[in-house]
Amino acid sequence: MLKIHLKTASTVYRLIFIFSIFPFIFGFQLLFFYTLNRPILSGHYSMFMLPFYILPWTLLAANLMKMILKRSEPFVILAVIVLLFMNRENMLNQEKDPWTFSRTKAGLVKLCDKYPSFRTIENGPFAGYQPEYEKVLEFIVNRYISGCTPYGDSGILLYPQRRGDLPETIDREGKTLIRIETFSPNIGVYSAPQ
């Protein structure tokens, strides 16, 4: 009788420990997004924590199965299989973001062929993490594309837009610039009217 009681108490203490660390998992993710100061742009940003959401409930069910059926391995294996297939289905259904590195670089290569000198307006997700860091388009041009400079004074201005339509005009330094061209993924090229 004492052995059964100790075994039950051990299982209860184990479950209490598991669920006591569960809030810290959520807290870590919230701290991660708060520290990076980045919007959650699509589901894959939050899905990296998916196993930790399911793990406590899997361990709870496995412990209950062990208490009732004396075996927990089949349930754990089944839970892992379900998790893998569920994650795969979610990943397949994720929105395909046009702003991948390869697409952005390809768009900038075409742009640089036509406009080898320009300046950029990069705010929000395109800004550097710190003021002294390069912005996204500047970084790609400087590191991966030769014969092109994002610090030019040619009157050409690039404005990337992550979501939504690009504006037809931009007011910059007391001038109204009009959009003359658009490059993939969604980079507007602006210039003062001739």
N, C-alpha and C positions, 0 to 999 in steps of 0.2 A: 504493500500500500504506500509506504514511504517512497519507494523507488518510482512509482507512478506519479506521485505528487511532485517529486523533484524534477522528473522529466517534463511534466506539464509546466511547472514554474520556469524551467529553463527555456521552453518554447515561448512562453509569454514574455519573458525578459528579452529574448532575441527579437520578437516582433515589436516590442516597445522601442528597442534600439533602432530597428529599421525605420519605423515611422517617425522617430524623433529626428533622424537626419534628413528625412524627406523635405521639410521646409527649407533646409539649407541648400538643397539642390535647386529649388525654385529661386531662392535668394541669389544663388551664384549666377543664374542666367539673367535675372533682372540687373544685377550689378554689372555683368558683362556688357549688356546693351547700354546701360547708363554711362559706364566708363568710356565706351567707344563713341557715345553720342551719335549713334547711327540709327535711322529708322529701320524697322523690320520690313524689308522690301519684298520678300516672298517667303513662302513656307519653309524653304530649306534652311533659313537662318535659325529657326527654332527647332527643326527636326533633329539636330545633332544631339539634343537632350532626350529624345524619345525613349531610349532604353531605360533611362532613370525614372521616367514617369510610370512605366509599366513594372519595373523591377520590384518595388515594394509589394504590389498586389500579387505578383507571381510568387514571391517568397511567402506571403501570407497563405495563399491557396496551397502551395506546396507543403507548408507546415501542417495545415489542416488535413490534407490528404495523408500525410505521414502518420498523424494521430489516429485517423479513421481506418485507413487501409494498410498502414505499416510500410507504405512505399510512396515516395514522392517523385522518383526519377521520371516515370512516364509523363507526369503532368508538366514538369520542368521542360522536358524535350518538346512536348506539344506547344508550350508557351513560346519557346524560342522559335519554333517553326512558324507559328502564327505571327510573331513579331517581325520576322524576316520578310514574310509575304506581305504583311500589312505595310511595312516600310517601303518595299519595292513598288507596291501599287501606288502609294502616295507620291513616291519620287517620279514614277512614270506620268502621273497626272499633274505634276507641278508645272506652273506657268514657265514657259521658255523665255528667259530674259534675253533681250537683244543686246544688252550691254555686257557681252563677254569680252575678254581681253583680245581674242583673235579678231572678232568683228570690229571692235573699236580701233585696233591697230590697222586693219585693212582699210577702214574708212579714212583714217588719218594718212595712210600712204597715198591714197588717191587724192586726198585734199592737198597734200604737200607737193604733189606733182604739178598742181595748178596754182597753189598759193604757197610758195616756199617761205614766206615771211608773214607773220600774223601775231596778234595778241589774243588772249583768252579771257573770258569771264567764266570762272568756275566756282560755283557756290554749292551749298548742300552736300550731296554725296560725292561731288567732284573736288571739293576743297581738300587741302592737306589736313592730316590729323593735328598738326601743330602749325603755327604761323610760318615757321622757318622751313617747313617741308614743301616740296614741290606739289603742285596740283596734279590731278590724274592725267589730263591730256598733255600737260607740260612734261611730266615724267616719261610718258610713252614716247613722245617725240624726241626728247633728249637722249633716251637710252636705246631706242630701237630704230629710229629713222634718221638717216644721214641727209645732209643738204637741206635741212629745214630748221627753222628757229621759231619758237613761240614767243620770242621777245622782240620781234621786229617792229618797225614803225611805218609799215606800209599802208596803214589805214584799214587793213582787214582785221575784223574781229570775229572770233569764234565763240559761239554760245551753245553749250550742250544742254539738252533738256532730257531728264530721265523719264519723266511721265508727262503726257499731254502734248499739245501742239506747241510748236515754236512760235513766238510772237513775230508779227510782220515787221515791227520796228522796235528799236531799242534806243533809249536816251542815254548818252554816254558823254561825259565831260562837256556838257552844253551843246552837243550835237545830236541830231536824230539820224540814226543809222538804219538802213533798210536791209531786209534779208534778200540776198541775191542768189543764194544757192543753199542746198541742204545735202549733207553727206551722211551715210549710214554710220552708226545706228540712228542718231537723231541730233546731228551737229549742224547748227545754223551758221552760215557765213554772212556777215553783215559788213556793209560799207556805206560811206556817205554818198548821197546821190550826186551823180556827175552833173 
